Amino acid sequence: MIYRSRAPLRIGLAGGGTDVSPYSDEFGGAILNTTISKYALASIEPIEENGIILQALDRKEEQRFEWSSELPINGTLDLLKGVYNRIQKDYGLPLTNFRLSTYVDAPAGSGLGTSSTLVVAIVGAFTEMLKLPLREYDIAHYAFEIERHDLGLAGGKQDQYAATFGGVNFMEFYGGDKVIVNPLRIKQEYLSELENNLVLYFTATSRESATIIKEQQKNVLDKNEKSIEAMHQLKEQARMMKEALLKGRLHEFGEVLDFGFQQKRKMAHNISNGHIETIYEAAKKAGATGGKISGAGGGGFMTFYCPGNTRYKVIETLNTFGGEVKPYQFTSHGLTTWTIK
C-alpha cells in the first residue's frame, strides 16, 4: 500500500496579513485567495527495514529513525516530524515501518504558502493511511495548530485553509482561531480572463517570513497606528476585490492590487526593498496596472495584473531581472488523498 496526498499552493490576491494574530483576533481579518496548479505532495509507504525514513525529495534531505513515539525537532525536516509527533500523540500510529516522502513545486520562502501547504499534504497522507474522521475545517485547523502551536512557527491562517479547500475563496478570520471559508461562484469567463492577465513571477530570491511576520505582530501589540491602519485598508481591499471579481469588473483589478501594494509596505519593514520596487515600477511601465508581493514579502513571488495583451511586454521586461515567469492555472480542488494497492 502507498498512501498519497496532494495539496495546491495559493496566490493571495487581497487582504494578506490580516489573517495573522493578534490583528485577526482583535479586529477580524479578510483575505481573497486562489489555489494554483503547483502542489505539495506527500507519500507514506511501508518498508522492509526497521524504523522510519523521512525524505524531502525536492530539498534532497533524508533522516532515519528507530521507531519512537516522538521525533526530535531540531531544524531538519521539522514539518514532517511535527505532523508525525502530533498524529502519534492524538491517534497513535501502528507499529509499522514506513517511509514518508514529500515534494513541493516551489521553494520554501517563496510566498505561495509552501510550508503550510506541505503540512496539510502530510496530514492528508496520514488521514488516508489511518482513515481519520477529519473533514476540511478539521484538517486545516489541525495543520494550523501543528505549525503555529506545536512547532512555534510565526504566520497566519490562510494557507492551511486555501490548501485544504482549494478554489477561489473569500476568507474571514476572527478571535479564538475562528475561520469562515466562503467559496466564490465566479463566471468561467471572468476566471479565464483573470488567469490570462495575471503574471506570476519568481524573483529568484527567498526570504525568512517569520522575521517580517513577528514585526507585524509587534506593531499590532504596540498599537502602531500606521501599521494597524494599513491592515484595515488591506481588509477593505479584500472586499473591494471580491466585488470586482464577482461582478466581472476586471478593469479595476490592477488598481485594487496597486492599492494593496501601497498599503502592505506600511505593515512592517523589509516587506518591500529596492530590488522589489525596481521590478514593480518596470512592470508598470511595461503595461501592468498593479501587482503584489506574495506572502509576507521581502522576496519570493510577485504577481502582476496585465490587461489586454500587455502581459507579453511585461514578461519581456521581467525576464531582464534574472528571475523567472512561472506558468500556472487556477485549480478548483483542494487537498486530495488516495491509496495505491
C-alpha positions in Angstrom: 0.0 0.0 0.0 1.1 3.6 -0.7 -0.9 6.4 0.8 -0.6 9.6 -1.2 -1.9 13.2 -1.0 -1.6 16.4 -2.9 -2.5 20.0 -1.8 -2.3 23.1 -4.0 -0.3 26.2 -3.4 -2.0 29.5 -3.4 -1.8 33.1 -4.7 -3.0 35.6 -2.1 -4.9 38.3 -4.1 -6.0 40.7 -1.4 -6.0 41.2 2.4 -2.7 39.5 3.0 -1.5 39.8 6.6 -4.9 40.4 8.2 -5.1 36.6 9.0 -2.3 36.9 11.5 -2.9 37.2 15.2 -3.2 39.4 17.1 -4.7 41.6 14.4 -7.3 39.0 13.3 -8.2 38.3 17.0 -8.9 42.0 17.8 -10.2 43.4 14.5 -11.1 40.5 12.4 -9.3 39.8 9.1 -10.4 39.1 5.5 -8.4 37.6 2.6 -9.2 36.7 -1.0 -7.0 34.0 -2.5 -7.0 31.3 -5.2 -5.2 28.0 -5.5 -3.0 27.2 -8.5 -1.6 24.2 -10.2 1.6 23.9 -8.1 1.5 21.4 -5.3 2.9 20.0 -2.2 2.8 16.2 -2.3 3.3 13.5 0.4 3.5 9.7 0.3 3.6 7.1 3.0 4.7 3.6 2.1 5.6 0.5 4.2 9.2 -0.6 4.1 11.1 -3.8 5.0 13.8 -2.3 7.2 13.0 -1.4 10.8 12.2 2.2 11.7 11.1 5.4 9.9 12.6 7.2 7.0 11.7 10.9 6.3 12.5 12.4 2.9 12.1 15.8 1.4 12.9 14.9 -2.2 12.9 18.5 -3.5 15.5 19.5 -0.9 17.5 16.3 -1.1 17.2 15.8 2.7 16.7 12.4 4.4 16.7 11.2 8.0 16.3 7.8 9.5 14.9 6.9 13.0 14.2 3.9 15.1 10.5 3.6 15.9 9.7 6.2 18.5 6.6 8.0 19.8 8.3 11.4 19.3 10.9 12.5 16.8 13.4 15.3 17.7 12.6 18.8 16.5 16.0 20.2 15.6 15.7 22.3 12.4 15.8 19.5 9.9 12.6 18.1 8.3 10.7 19.6 11.3 7.4 20.0 9.4 7.4 16.2 8.7 8.4 15.4 12.3 5.9 17.9 13.7 3.0 16.2 11.9 4.3 12.7 12.9 4.6 13.7 16.5 1.1 15.2 16.7 -0.6 12.3 14.9 1.3 9.9 17.2 0.1 11.8 20.2 -3.5 12.1 19.2 -4.2 8.9 17.3 -1.3 6.5 17.9 0.4 5.1 14.8 0.5 1.3 14.3 4.0 -0.3 14.7 4.6 -0.2 11.0 7.9 0.6 9.4 7.4 3.3 6.7 8.9 5.9 4.5 7.3 9.4 4.5 8.4 11.3 1.3 7.4 14.9 0.3 7.9 17.2 -2.6 6.9 20.8 -3.1 6.7 22.5 -6.5 8.1 25.9 -5.2 11.0 26.7 -2.9 10.4 27.4 0.8 10.1 31.2 1.5 8.6 31.9 -1.9 5.4 33.4 -0.7 3.0 30.8 -2.1 2.2 29.1 1.3 4.7 26.3 0.7 5.3 25.3 4.4 1.6 25.3 5.4 0.5 23.5 2.3 3.2 20.8 2.9 1.8 20.3 6.4 -1.7 20.0 5.0 -0.4 17.4 2.5 1.3 15.4 5.2 -1.8 15.5 7.4 -3.7 14.3 4.4 -1.5 11.3 3.8 -1.8 10.2 7.5 -5.5 10.8 7.3 -5.7 8.5 4.3 -3.5 5.9 6.0 -5.3 5.8 9.3 -8.8 6.6 7.9 -9.1 9.5 10.4 -12.5 11.2 10.7 -11.2 14.6 9.6 -13.1 17.0 7.3 -11.9 20.1 5.6 -12.2 22.5 8.5 -10.7 19.9 10.8 -7.7 19.2 8.6 -7.0 22.9 8.1 -7.2 23.8 11.8 -5.1 20.7 12.7 -2.4 21.8 10.3 -2.5 25.3 11.7 -2.1 24.0 15.3 0.8 21.8 14.3 2.7 24.6 12.5 1.8 27.6 14.8 1.4 26.0 18.2 3.4 22.7 18.2 6.3 24.0 16.1 6.0 27.6 17.1 6.4 28.9 13.6 5.1 32.5 13.1 2.5 33.0 10.4 -1.2 33.4 9.6 -4.1 31.1 8.9 -5.0 31.5 5.3 -2.5 29.0 3.8 -3.8 25.9 5.6 -7.4 26.7 4.6 -6.6 27.5 1.0 -4.6 24.3 0.6 -7.4 22.2 2.1 -10.4 23.8 0.4 -9.0 24.9 -2.9 -10.5 27.2 -5.5 -11.2 30.9 -5.1 -12.2 31.8 -1.6 -13.0 34.9 0.5 -11.9 34.0 4.0 -12.8 35.7 7.3 -10.7 35.4 10.4 -11.8 36.1 14.0 -10.6 35.6 17.6 -10.4 32.1 19.0 -8.9 30.8 15.7 -12.4 31.0 14.1 -12.2 30.9 10.3 -15.0 31.0 7.8 -14.3 30.0 4.2 -16.6 31.5 1.6 -16.2 29.8 -1.9 -16.9 32.3 -4.6 -19.0 31.4 -7.6 -17.3 33.2 -10.4 -18.2 33.0 -14.1 -15.7 31.0 -16.0 -15.1 33.8 -18.5 -14.0 36.1 -15.6 -11.7 33.4 -14.3 -10.3 32.7 -17.7 -9.6 36.4 -18.3 -8.0 36.8 -14.8 -5.8 33.8 -15.4 -4.7 35.2 -18.7 -3.9 38.6 -17.2 -2.2 37.6 -14.0 1.6 37.0 -14.5 3.3 35.0 -11.7 7.0 36.0 -11.4 9.6 34.4 -9.2 12.2 36.9 -8.2 14.8 34.2 -7.7 15.1 35.1 -4.0 13.6 33.6 -1.0 13.1 35.1 2.5 12.5 34.2 6.1 8.9 35.2 6.5 8.9 34.7 10.3 11.0 37.8 10.9 8.6 40.0 8.9 5.6 38.5 10.5 6.9 38.9 14.0 7.5 42.6 13.4 3.9 42.9 12.0 2.6 41.2 15.2 4.7 43.5 17.4 3.3 46.6 15.6 -0.2 45.5 16.5 0.7 44.8 20.1 2.4 48.2 20.3 -0.6 49.9 18.8 1.4 51.2 15.9 -1.4 53.3 14.2 0.3 53.4 10.8 0.7 49.6 10.6 -2.8 48.9 12.0 -4.5 51.4 9.6 -2.6 49.7 6.7 -4.1 46.3 7.8 -7.6 47.9 8.0 -7.1 49.1 4.4 -5.9 45.7 3.3 -9.0 44.1 4.8 -11.1 46.6 2.8 -9.1 45.7 -0.3 -10.2 42.1 0.0 -13.8 43.2 0.0 -13.2 45.5 -3.0 -11.6 42.7 -5.0 -14.3 40.2 -4.1 -16.9 42.6 -5.5 -14.9 43.4 -8.6 -14.3 39.7 -9.3 -17.9 38.6 -8.7 -19.3 41.3 -11.0 -16.7 40.9 -13.7 -15.2 44.4 -13.3 -11.7 43.1 -14.1 -10.6 46.5 -15.3 -10.5 47.5 -11.6 -8.3 44.6 -10.7 -4.9 46.2 -11.3 -5.8 49.3 -9.4 -7.0 47.3 -6.4 -3.8 45.3 -6.4 -1.8 48.5 -6.6 -3.7 49.9 -3.7 -2.9 46.8 -1.6 0.8 47.1 -2.6 1.0 50.6 -1.3 -0.7 49.6 2.0 1.3 46.4 2.6 4.6 48.3 2.6 3.4 50.1 5.8 2.8 47.0 7.8 6.4 46.2 8.6 10.0 46.9 7.4 11.5 44.7 4.7 8.2 43.7 3.2 9.5 45.6 0.2 13.0 46.6 -0.8 14.9 48.4 -3.6 15.0 45.3 -5.9 11.3 44.7 -5.5 10.4 48.3 -6.0 12.5 48.4 -9.2 10.8 45.3 -10.6 7.4 46.7 -9.7 7.9 50.0 -11.4 9.4 48.4 -14.5 6.4 46.1 -14.8 4.0 49.0 -14.5 5.9 51.0 -17.2 5.6 47.9 -19.4 1.8 47.8 -19.1 0.9 46.2 -15.7 -1.8 48.2 -13.9 -0.9 46.8 -10.5 0.8 43.9 -8.6 1.7 42.5 -5.3 4.3 40.7 -3.3 3.2 37.2 -2.4 3.2 36.0 1.2 4.9 38.0 3.9 7.0 39.9 1.4 10.7 40.5 1.2 11.2 38.3 -1.9 9.8 35.2 -3.4 7.0 35.5 -5.9 5.3 38.6 -7.3 2.0 38.8 -9.2 1.1 41.4 -11.8 -2.2 42.3 -13.5 -1.6 42.9 -17.2 -4.8 43.9 -19.1 -5.3 43.5 -22.8 -2.2 42.0 -24.4 0.3 43.8 -22.1 1.4 40.5 -20.5 3.8 39.8 -23.3 5.7 43.2 -22.9 5.6 42.8 -19.1 7.0 39.3 -19.3 9.8 40.5 -21.6 10.6 43.2 -19.1 10.5 40.9 -16.1 12.9 38.5 -17.8 15.6 41.2 -17.7 15.8 41.0 -13.9 17.2 37.5 -13.6 14.0 35.8 -12.2 11.5 33.6 -14.0 7.9 33.9 -15.1 6.1 30.7 -14.0 3.2 29.2 -15.9 0.2 28.1 -13.8 -3.6 27.5 -13.9 -6.2 28.1 -11.3 -7.4 25.0 -9.6 -10.9 24.3 -8.2 -9.9 21.4 -5.9 -8.0 21.4 -2.6 -6.4 18.6 -0.7 -6.8 15.2 -2.5 -5.8 11.8 -1.0 -5.8 8.3 -2.4 -4.4 4.8 -1.8 -2.3 2.7 -4.2 -2.8 -1.0 -3.6 
